[in-house]
Amino acid sequence: MNPDLSFALLAFSSLLAIVNPLSAATIFLALSAKQEPRERRRAVGTGLLTAAVVLEVFAAAGGAILGFF
């Protein structure tokens, strides 16, 4: 197997295990049950943007952060 593909599969499966989208979706639906659909979409967008920024920051600076400790 190609080493890059192997690494990509390992990274994706690790991220999937950490995020656990099935549990996150049920928790989100329970917490937003009384919200309007528009408010739910806005909350989803905010959550996705926040998660993407955190992932990008740690992807870019993760080595330096771990090297500091």
C-alpha positions as CSV (number, residue, x, y, z in Angstrom):
1,M,0.0,0.0,0.0
2,N,1.2,3.5,-0.8
3,P,2.6,5.1,2.4
4,D,0.7,8.4,1.7
5,L,-2.6,6.6,1.4
6,S,-1.8,4.5,4.5
7,F,-1.1,7.7,6.5
8,A,-4.2,9.4,5.1
9,L,-6.4,6.4,6.2
10,L,-4.8,6.4,9.6
11,A,-5.3,10.1,10.1
12,F,-8.9,10.1,8.9
13,S,-9.8,7.1,11.1
14,S,-8.2,8.7,14.1
15,L,-10.0,12.0,13.5
16,L,-13.3,10.1,13.0
17,A,-12.8,8.3,16.3
18,I,-12.1,11.5,18.2
19,V,-15.0,13.6,16.7
20,N,-17.5,10.7,16.9
21,P,-20.1,12.3,14.5
22,L,-23.0,10.0,15.5
23,S,-22.9,11.0,19.1
24,A,-22.3,14.7,18.2
25,A,-25.3,14.7,15.9
26,T,-27.7,13.3,18.6
27,I,-26.4,15.7,21.2
28,F,-26.8,18.6,18.8
29,L,-30.3,17.6,17.9
30,A,-31.3,17.3,21.5
31,L,-29.8,20.6,22.5
32,S,-31.3,22.5,19.5
33,A,-34.8,20.9,19.5
34,K,-36.5,24.1,20.3
35,Q,-34.6,26.2,17.8
36,E,-35.8,27.3,14.4
37,P,-34.2,25.6,11.4
38,R,-32.5,28.9,10.5
39,E,-30.9,29.1,14.0
40,R,-29.8,25.5,13.7
41,R,-28.1,26.1,10.4
42,R,-26.3,29.1,11.9
43,A,-25.1,27.0,14.8
44,V,-23.9,24.3,12.5
45,G,-22.0,26.8,10.4
46,T,-20.4,28.4,13.5
47,G,-19.4,25.0,14.8
48,L,-17.9,23.9,11.5
49,L,-15.9,27.1,11.1
50,T,-14.6,26.8,14.7
51,A,-13.6,23.2,14.2
52,A,-11.9,24.0,10.9
53,V,-9.9,26.8,12.4
54,V,-8.8,24.7,15.4
55,L,-7.8,21.9,13.1
56,E,-5.8,24.2,10.8
57,V,-4.0,25.9,13.7
58,F,-3.0,22.7,15.2
59,A,-2.0,21.2,11.8
60,A,0.2,24.2,11.1
61,A,1.6,24.8,14.6
62,G,1.3,21.3,16.2
63,G,4.9,20.4,15.9
64,A,6.1,23.6,17.4
65,I,3.6,23.3,20.3
66,L,4.7,19.7,21.0
67,G,8.3,20.7,20.6
68,F,7.9,23.4,23.3
69,F,7.0,20.9,25.9
